[in-house]
């Protein structure tokens, strides 16, 4: 149960990262846009890795 809550919060964080990237891109702050994009890619990759490992653990 706690795992699902943490995954939900993590997913919400990814959505907020997308909002911040949009905000920085529209304001013309390209350094912050690039930094947040790199963090978004890392966070999304880790989210997918953890989610897939949880699915594998549930099946076995």
HELIX and SHEET records of a PDB file:
HELIX    1   1 UNK A    2  UNK A   27  1                                  26    
HELIX    2   2 UNK A   30  UNK A   59  1                                  30    
END                                                                             
